């Protein structure tokens, strides 16, 4: 299964946020955008949390998008804040977030097996869809990664410009 890795997006934030709302919002974004969601790691220690998740979405019978996040929260502790006249329990900490994406080709293994099928795959990739990959799918997955980053910023309360 050949893949094409996209540039990783990085985001850092220090301040207060609602951790439960953040985790649920990330999962909901994947579901709302048609991705199969997989949470592979959710680890909480005394003052630290680590979270890995990814989503996959079939675009065509040949191309699949993968978007993954790795979030590491340090110096994590609970605080009470007054929001809209109510006391709320939220968290404060330092968030480091990586969003990565990749395009997976021939995930159905239609071109696997014989040398002729591999030659056919190379021809199809190089001469038929290469321009579509560059002009459409790469731009689209990067746009989706930016949408996810904006959603996360919105969930933690960072103003999105």
N, C-alpha and C positions, 0 to 999 in steps of 0.2 A: 504494500500500500504506500505509494509515494505520497509525500506531504511537502508542503511549502510553508515554512514558518514565517509569520508576520512579525514586525517589530513589536517588542514588549512596551507597554505603557506603564509608567510608574506614577504613583501618587502618595504623598505623605501628608499627614494631618495630626495636629495636636490640639486636643480640646475635649469638650463633652459631646456625647452621642448616646443614642439608645441602641444598645447592642442587639437586643432581640428584634427591634424594628429593622435594623440594618441587615441582619441575617435573613429575615423573612422577605425583605424587599429585594435582596439579591436573587433569592430563589424565585420570587414572583416575576422578576424581570425575565429570567430565562424561560419560564412557562409562558408568559404573555407573548414572547417573541418566537414561540414555536420550537424551542430547544428541549431536548431530553436532558433533564438536570441530574447530575451526580455529585453528591457531597462526599468527597473521599477522606477528608480529615477535619475533625473539629476537636481541638484539644485545649483544655483550660487548665492552667496551673495557678499558683497563688496570685501573681500579679501579671499574668501573661496569657494570651490566647493565640491560637494559630488555627487558620481555616483555609482549606483547599476545596475548591469546587470547580466543576466544568460542565459545559453543555455542548451537545452535538445536535446539528440540524442538517438534514438531507436537503440539498438544494436541487440537484438533478440526480439521475441514476449514476452519474460519474463523479460528482463533487459533493463533499460534505464539509460543513464549517465546524470547527471546534473552537470554543472560547473558554479559557480557564482563568481562574483567579487564585492568587495566593495572598492571604491577608495575615499579617503578623501584628498583634497589638501588644505593646509593652507598657509598663507602668500603669496597669489597669486597676482601677478601684471605683467603688460605687460612691456617688455623691447625690445629694438631694438638691433640686433646683425648683424654683417657682416659675411655672410656665402657664400662661393664660390664667393666672390667679390660683393655680393648683400646685401642690407639692408633688413633684415627680421624682422617682428614683431613676437616675441615668448613670452612665459610666463616663469616666474620664480616663484618657490615655493617649498614647502615641500610636497612630495607625500607619503602617507601611503596607501598601497594596501594589501588587503586580498584576496586570491584565495581559494575557497573551492569547494569540489566536493562530490558527493554522488551517490551511486548506488541505483536505485529504482527497486524493484522486483514486479512482477505481476501487472504492471501498467494497463494492460487490464482487470484486475479483473476476470481472468479466473478461479481462485481458490476461489472466494468469495462465500458466501451463506451458503450452508449446512455444517454440521459438517464433513461429509465424504470428501467434497472438501477441507476443512481446514486441515483435516488429510492428504489428498493427497498432499497438498501444503507442509506441514511439512516434509513428507517423501521425496518429490522431492527436497526440499531445503537441508535437512540434508544429504541425502544419494546419490543423483544423481549429483547435480551441486555445492555442497559446495566447492569441490576442484577446480573446474573451476573458481569459484568466487575468491578464494584466489590466484590462480596461473595465471589467465589471466585477468579478468576484473578489479580487484583492481590495478594491476600493470599498466594496460593500462590507466585507468583514471588518475592515478598519473603522468604517462608519459605525458598525454595530458595537465594536469595542469602545468607541468614543461615547456612544449612547449609554452603555453600561457604566462607564466612568461618571458621566453626568448624573445618572440615576443614583449612584453611590454617594456622590457629592451632595445631591439633594437630600438623601436619607440622613446624612450626618449633619446637615445644616450649613454646608459651605455654599456661598453664593456662586452660582454658575454664570460665567460671562459668555 
